[in-house]
Amino acid sequence: MDRKELEALANTKDPVEAERLVIKYFASIDVNNSGFIEKDEMIMVVKTLYEIEISKRPEFKDALAKKDPKIMEAIKIETEKIALDTIKKMDLDKDGRVSQAEMVKSIVLSK
């Protein structure tokens, strides 16, 4: 799923279109095709999105390019926290992972 589609998901008010985009997004995150988003997969996607966002800020651009150890450790800590919080919010059956149905409910119903 590319940036344009993520923006469409964030901005759509149409629940049918939102569900279609969430299903597509889920498939792109579920890299091991288990049918669930697990901790490592959620961390990976959050880290990628986080790095994209902070790379827009001039004060972080050079540090990211140079893989500054302090910045990289801070990113690791923050993205793990965000990923675990996201799983906790979306994991409706509390099994420690997010199913496609849970992701659809969490995102589509929050619109």
Backbone as CSV, one residue per row, in Angstrom:
resi,resn,N_x,N_y,N_z,CA_x,CA_y,CA_z,C_x,C_y,C_z
1,MET,0.859,-1.174,0.000,0.000,0.000,0.000,0.900,1.230,0.000
2,ASP,0.628,2.149,-0.879,1.483,3.331,-0.972,0.920,4.492,-0.146
3,ARG,1.698,5.553,-0.096,1.353,6.728,0.720,0.007,7.328,0.310
4,LYS,-0.251,7.376,-0.994,-1.495,7.943,-1.492,-2.701,7.147,-0.971
5,GLU,-2.584,5.828,-0.961,-3.672,4.992,-0.465,-3.850,5.148,1.050
6,LEU,-2.737,5.295,1.776,-2.834,5.532,3.220,-3.552,6.847,3.503
7,GLU,-3.237,7.866,2.715,-3.912,9.155,2.873,-5.400,9.025,2.543
8,ALA,-5.710,8.234,1.501,-7.117,8.008,1.145,-7.852,7.323,2.292
9,LEU,-7.197,6.335,2.913,-7.793,5.641,4.055,-8.045,6.613,5.202
10,ALA,-7.067,7.448,5.477,-7.206,8.404,6.578,-8.327,9.409,6.322
11,ASN,-8.570,9.732,5.059,-9.505,10.803,4.730,-10.901,10.350,4.298
12,THR,-11.072,9.085,3.955,-12.374,8.645,3.448,-13.435,8.617,4.542
13,LYS,-14.622,8.985,4.151,-15.788,8.917,5.048,-16.695,7.750,4.646
14,ASP,-16.414,7.149,3.495,-17.214,6.040,2.973,-16.783,4.740,3.648
15,PRO,-17.659,4.119,4.461,-17.261,2.909,5.184,-16.899,1.733,4.275
16,VAL,-17.520,1.631,3.116,-17.197,0.540,2.185,-15.793,0.727,1.633
17,GLU,-15.472,1.945,1.244,-14.123,2.237,0.735,-13.091,2.095,1.851
18,ALA,-13.436,2.527,3.053,-12.517,2.387,4.187,-12.218,0.918,4.450
19,GLU,-13.247,0.079,4.423,-13.037,-1.350,4.659,-12.138,-1.957,3.571
20,ARG,-12.380,-1.592,2.322,-11.548,-2.096,1.218,-10.083,-1.714,1.415
21,LEU,-9.855,-0.473,1.806,-8.484,-0.002,2.008,-7.836,-0.644,3.232
22,VAL,-8.604,-0.857,4.294,-8.066,-1.513,5.488,-7.649,-2.945,5.156
23,ILE,-8.460,-3.648,4.392,-8.130,-5.028,4.005,-6.843,-5.049,3.179
24,LYS,-6.711,-4.101,2.276,-5.484,-4.015,1.464,-4.282,-3.675,2.356
25,TYR,-4.473,-2.746,3.280,-3.410,-2.351,4.198,-2.999,-3.524,5.086
26,PHE,-3.982,-4.250,5.589,-3.712,-5.410,6.430,-2.812,-6.400,5.689
27,ALA,-3.161,-6.696,4.447,-2.380,-7.658,3.658,-0.938,-7.194,3.476
28,SER,-0.736,-5.894,3.361,0.636,-5.385,3.182,1.452,-5.447,4.477
29,ILE,0.785,-5.455,5.622,1.478,-5.534,6.918,1.734,-6.982,7.322
30,ASP,0.809,-7.861,7.001,0.896,-9.272,7.387,1.913,-9.985,6.489
31,VAL,3.194,-9.690,6.713,4.246,-10.185,5.822,4.431,-11.696,5.882
32,ASN,4.071,-12.331,6.993,4.222,-13.790,7.075,2.934,-14.525,6.699
33,ASN,1.931,-13.763,6.254,0.654,-14.317,5.790,-0.019,-15.239,6.811
34,SER,0.107,-14.904,8.089,-0.505,-15.713,9.144,-1.984,-15.410,9.331
35,GLY,-2.414,-14.278,8.757,-3.794,-13.850,8.982,-3.923,-12.942,10.195
36,PHE,-2.782,-12.628,10.798,-2.750,-11.765,11.977,-1.588,-10.786,11.873
37,ILE,-1.766,-9.620,12.467,-0.660,-8.679,12.628,-0.116,-8.927,14.022
38,GLU,1.124,-9.376,14.060,1.772,-9.675,15.332,2.720,-8.547,15.698
39,LYS,3.247,-8.607,16.886,4.080,-7.535,17.446,5.172,-7.083,16.482
40,ASP,5.969,-8.002,15.956,7.085,-7.623,15.088,6.617,-6.940,13.806
41,GLU,5.495,-7.396,13.263,4.965,-6.769,12.050,4.461,-5.358,12.352
42,MET,3.798,-5.199,13.489,3.298,-3.873,13.853,4.463,-2.923,14.128
43,ILE,5.487,-3.414,14.790,6.665,-2.576,15.052,7.286,-2.130,13.737
44,MET,7.398,-3.042,12.778,8.013,-2.723,11.496,7.246,-1.605,10.779
45,VAL,5.930,-1.711,10.730,5.153,-0.698,10.022,5.166,0.634,10.767
46,VAL,5.070,0.588,12.088,5.106,1.835,12.862,6.466,2.505,12.710
47,LYS,7.543,1.736,12.749,8.891,2.289,12.594,9.042,2.962,11.233
48,THR,8.560,2.312,10.192,8.642,2.890,8.850,7.881,4.200,8.764
49,LEU,6.643,4.206,9.244,5.837,5.428,9.207,6.437,6.527,10.074
50,TYR,6.951,6.150,11.231,7.567,7.113,12.145,8.790,7.758,11.497
51,GLU,9.644,6.943,10.877,10.845,7.472,10.228,10.487,8.386,9.061
52,ILE,9.445,8.048,8.318,9.010,8.911,7.217,8.596,10.270,7.763
53,GLU,7.828,10.251,8.833,7.352,11.507,9.405,8.488,12.358,9.978
54,ILE,9.382,11.754,10.756,10.427,12.591,11.356,11.495,12.989,10.351
55,SER,11.616,12.255,9.242,12.608,12.640,8.231,12.227,13.941,7.546
56,LYS,10.972,14.350,7.695,10.523,15.628,7.137,11.034,16.807,7.956
57,ARG,11.460,16.521,9.165,11.940,17.583,10.054,13.446,17.753,9.865
58,PRO,13.881,18.950,9.495,15.293,19.176,9.199,16.247,18.771,10.325
59,GLU,15.830,18.934,11.571,16.716,18.612,12.690,16.981,17.112,12.824
60,PHE,16.164,16.280,12.185,16.363,14.835,12.259,16.896,14.224,10.970
61,LYS,16.796,14.952,9.877,17.153,14.399,8.565,18.583,13.863,8.535
62,ASP,19.557,14.657,8.972,20.969,14.223,8.964,21.204,13.068,9.923
63,ALA,20.605,13.145,11.098,20.788,12.087,12.093,20.258,10.753,11.581
64,LEU,19.138,10.793,10.884,18.588,9.564,10.307,19.485,9.029,9.200
65,ALA,19.952,9.924,8.350,20.823,9.510,7.245,22.105,8.873,7.773
66,LYS,22.609,9.396,8.867,23.857,8.875,9.461,23.612,7.729,10.436
67,LYS,22.339,7.379,10.652,21.971,6.324,11.609,22.558,6.607,12.989
68,ASP,22.422,7.856,13.429,22.908,8.274,14.743,22.364,7.314,15.807
69,PRO,23.257,6.686,16.602,22.824,5.685,17.583,21.785,6.196,18.584
70,LYS,21.917,7.430,19.037,20.951,7.979,19.994,19.573,8.117,19.361
71,ILE,19.551,8.622,18.145,18.281,8.793,17.443,17.659,7.428,17.135
72,MET,18.472,6.490,16.676,17.958,5.167,16.325,17.400,4.447,17.552
73,GLU,18.041,4.596,18.693,17.547,3.975,19.928,16.240,4.637,20.367
74,ALA,16.176,5.958,20.250,14.946,6.669,20.607,13.790,6.238,19.696
75,ILE,14.075,6.070,18.414,13.054,5.611,17.469,12.597,4.204,17.844
76,LYS,13.536,3.343,18.169,13.212,1.959,18.540,12.279,1.932,19.754
77,ILE,12.611,2.689,20.774,11.804,2.724,21.998,10.408,3.283,21.712
78,GLU,10.358,4.395,21.004,9.074,5.045,20.728,8.181,4.193,19.821
79,THR,8.766,3.601,18.778,7.951,2.806,17.855,7.446,1.525,18.510
80,GLU,8.240,0.920,19.372,7.761,-0.264,20.085,6.587,0.093,20.987
81,LYS,6.679,1.224,21.651,5.590,1.675,22.521,4.323,1.932,21.707
82,ILE,4.463,2.637,20.603,3.307,2.936,19.749,2.704,1.640,19.197
83,ALA,3.563,0.722,18.743,3.090,-0.549,18.171,2.320,-1.361,19.211
84,LEU,2.867,-1.469,20.408,2.188,-2.236,21.460,0.869,-1.581,21.873
85,ASP,0.851,-0.255,21.932,-0.387,0.462,22.247,-1.434,0.242,21.153
86,THR,-0.972,0.244,19.901,-1.880,0.029,18.767,-2.480,-1.368,18.815
87,ILE,-1.636,-2.362,19.056,-2.140,-3.738,19.167,-3.155,-3.832,20.304
88,LYS,-2.817,-3.245,21.432,-3.713,-3.303,22.600,-5.084,-2.711,22.268
89,LYS,-5.112,-1.605,21.527,-6.374,-0.956,21.171,-7.172,-1.760,20.150
90,MET,-6.475,-2.390,19.199,-7.161,-3.107,18.122,-7.478,-4.560,18.460
91,ASP,-6.777,-5.128,19.408,-6.899,-6.551,19.746,-8.149,-6.793,20.590
92,LEU,-9.273,-6.907,19.921,-10.555,-6.994,20.614,-10.731,-8.285,21.406
93,ASP,-10.133,-9.395,20.951,-10.276,-10.654,21.692,-9.112,-10.915,22.655
94,LYS,-8.199,-9.958,22.726,-7.076,-9.978,23.695,-6.177,-11.214,23.569
95,ASP,-5.906,-11.626,22.300,-4.998,-12.758,22.092,-3.574,-12.313,21.756
96,GLY,-3.312,-11.003,21.817,-1.964,-10.495,21.602,-1.609,-10.221,20.156
97,ARG,-2.594,-10.309,19.270,-2.365,-10.048,17.854,-3.653,-9.476,17.269
98,VAL,-3.561,-8.933,16.062,-4.708,-8.266,15.450,-5.122,-9.028,14.196
99,SER,-6.367,-9.469,14.167,-6.898,-10.133,12.971,-7.367,-9.063,11.982
100,GLN,-7.633,-9.512,10.764,-8.150,-8.588,9.747,-9.477,-7.998,10.205
101,ALA,-10.349,-8.822,10.749,-11.659,-8.347,11.223,-11.500,-7.309,12.337
102,GLU,-10.551,-7.546,13.251,-10.314,-6.580,14.337,-9.806,-5.258,13.787
103,MET,-8.924,-5.326,12.788,-8.401,-4.092,12.206,-9.514,-3.334,11.492
104,VAL,-10.336,-4.046,10.752,-11.453,-3.401,10.059,-12.369,-2.726,11.075
105,LYS,-12.761,-3.453,12.114,-13.649,-2.873,13.143,-13.007,-1.660,13.794
106,SER,-11.749,-1.775,14.158,-11.062,-0.696,14.870,-10.956,0.567,14.033
107,ILE,-10.665,0.401,12.756,-10.446,1.582,11.911,-11.748,2.099,11.315
108,VAL,-12.550,1.213,10.737,-13.776,1.651,10.061,-14.771,2.221,11.071
109,LEU,-14.923,1.587,12.219,-15.890,2.065,13.208,-15.443,3.353,13.901
110,SER,-14.132,3.651,13.816,-13.639,4.880,14.452,-13.853,6.110,13.556
111,LYS,-14.293,5.907,12.351,-14.482,7.031,11.397,-15.804,7.725,11.629
